[in-house]
Each structure stands twice: as structure tokens, then as C-alpha cells.
């Protein structure tokens, strides 16, 4: 990652944080589907970012959400876990042409099917950790699993909508 990415990352962090704590925080469907769109910030960071730096950024992102949600580090733990897993997952699901320097995992650059394969498991892991730690055990396993699955789908759909609304293509159409 070079220094030209830093201002964009900071602006993106602030925008996702503001979007999460002002608008999306109150977006709950049927008391089971919660949208955590701030996860998109971590998932959409450039591929070449170093794992340690990625985990530091994830911790800062998660702890900021925890401050606004008053949740005692649950979001930070889930964010650091997906930041730890992301480099391994990136190597596991490479695109056909491989990765190029400066490439970001967006739909318009990588394609929808690859984006689905890359993003959905990371969101699912984040939500599994978040909701099961929040539940404090497995005594509400069924209800918590419904929350995880419905929230994963909602978060992914909102991420896709945001991708098509705000991210422009960097390759020729």
C-alpha cells in the first residue's frame, strides 16, 4: 500500500462510521436482521495492505463502533477476527487474472460472483462472532443463528447497493 491510499482510507473510514451510527443503526428488519455496513470498510480495503496494519485498522474501526453502540469490545473483536482471516481468504479465492497492485475488492472491478464469494463468508464470520458473543453463550442458539443469517443477507445487500451507487469503475466498459 502506498501513501496515496491513506487519505482515501481515512475518508472512507469516516463515511462508513457516520453512515453506521447515524442511518444504518436504526435499520432493523423484523427484530432479527441488523445491518452492519461498517464491515464493508474493512472488506473493501486494498489487497496489498499488510496484515498487521489491517488488524490495527480493524481494531480502531471496531472500537469506534463499540463506543457508539456501548458494546464493550464486541465489534472490535469481530473486526479483528475478519482482518486476521482476510489475507488467508484473499489467497484462497483469487480472481481469474490474479490480483494487481492497487486493486480493491469491488463489484465493478472483480465481478459480482467473485465479490459474492469473497465477501459473504467474511460478513458471516463477523456476524457469527458478534451475535454469539453478544448472546453470551449457546442458550439462544436458534434465535441467534436466525439473526446471524438474516443480518448477513441484509448487510450484503446494503453493501451491494452502496457499491452500485458510489463506487465507480476503474476499468474500461
N, C-alpha and C positions, 0 to 999 in steps of 0.2 A: 504494500500500500504506500502510495506516495503522498506528499503533503497537500496536493491539490484536492484530495478526497476529504480532508479534515473539515473545512467549512461546510461542505455538503452534509457530512455526517452529523455535525453539531446542529445544523438547521433541521435536518430530518428528525433527530432526537427530540428537539423542542416541539416540532409539529406533531409527532406521534404522541408525545406526552400530553400536550394540550388537547389533542383530539380524544385521547383516552379519558382524561379526568374531567373534561367538560361535557362532551357529547355522548361518547360511547358508554360511559359509566352507567348511565341510566337506560341503556338499551338491553332489556331483558325480555325474552320471549317465554311465556308460559311458566315463569318462575324456574325454568331449568336451563335455558340457553343464554349464556352470558358471552358478551363479545369482548375479547382482549386483543384489540387491534395493535397494541404496542408491540406485540410479538413480531409483527411484520418488520419493525425497525431492525431487530436482531437478525431475522432471516434474510432480509434484503441487503445486508452489508456486503461489500465487495468480497470476492472469494479469496483474494490474496492476503487478507488481514490475518495477522499472527494469532494463534490460538490463545495465548496468554492475554494479549490485548483485547481479543474478543470477549474473554471471560470477565475482564475488568469492566469493559463497556456494558456487558450484560448485568453485572452486579450493580453498577450505577443506575442503569435503567430500571432494574427490578426494585432497588431500594427507593428510588423516587416514586414508583407506583405504590410501594408499601407505605410511604409517608402519606400519600393522598388517600389511600384506602384503609389506613390504620390496621395493617395486617401483619406486623411483626416479622417480616423477612420471608414470608411465603412466596411472594412474587420473585424476590431476589434469588431464592433457592431454585425455583423453576427456571428462571432465566439463565442462571449459571450452568445448570444441567444441560439445557439445549445448546448453550455456547460451547460446552465441552464436547457434546455429541456432534455438532455441526461439521467440524473438519473431517471426521470419520465418515459421516453421511455424504459429504461432498465427494469424497473419493469413491464411495460405494455406488453412487448414481451419477456418473459423468454423462454429459450430453454426447451426442454422436461425434461432433467435431472436436470435442475436448474443450477445455477452458482456455480463455485468452486473458491476457493481462488487462486489468481494469474492468473485467466483466462482472455484472451484478446478476443475481438470480431473479430476473423479472420475466413476466409472461411474454412480453413483446420481444425480448432478446432470446430467451430459451425455448419458448413454445409452451402451450398450455399443458400438454401431457407430461412433459418433464417437470414443469412447475408444480403440478399436482403431486407427482411422485416425490419431489424434493420437499415440498412444504408441508403436506398433510401429516406425515409421521412426526415432524418436529413440533407442529402445533398439538398433536395428540399427546406426545410425551410431556410437553409443557402443561397441558390441561390435566393429565393424569396426576402429575406431581402436585399441581396447585390444588385440585379439588380433594384428593385423598389426604394430603397433609392438613387441609382446612377441615375436613371431616374428623380428623384425629383418630382414624382407625378404619376398620373394615365393617363396623356395625351397620352402616348405611350403604353397603356395597352396591345394591341395585340402583338406588336413587342417585348415588354419586356417579355411577357408570353412565346413567342416562344424562346427567349433567355434563359429563366429560364429552360424550359423543355429540350431543346437541350443540354444546358450546364450540367444539372443534369445527363442526359444519358451519355454524354461524360466523365464527372468526374467519374461516377460509373464504366464505362467500363475500364478506366485507373486504377482505384483502384483495380478492379478485376485482371487485367493483372499484376499489381505490386504484388498483393497477391500471385498469382501463380508463379511469378518469384523469389520473395525474401523471403517470409515467409515460414519457414519450419514447418512441423507438429510436435506437441508435444505429440500426442497420437499414439499408435501403428497402423500400417496399416494393 
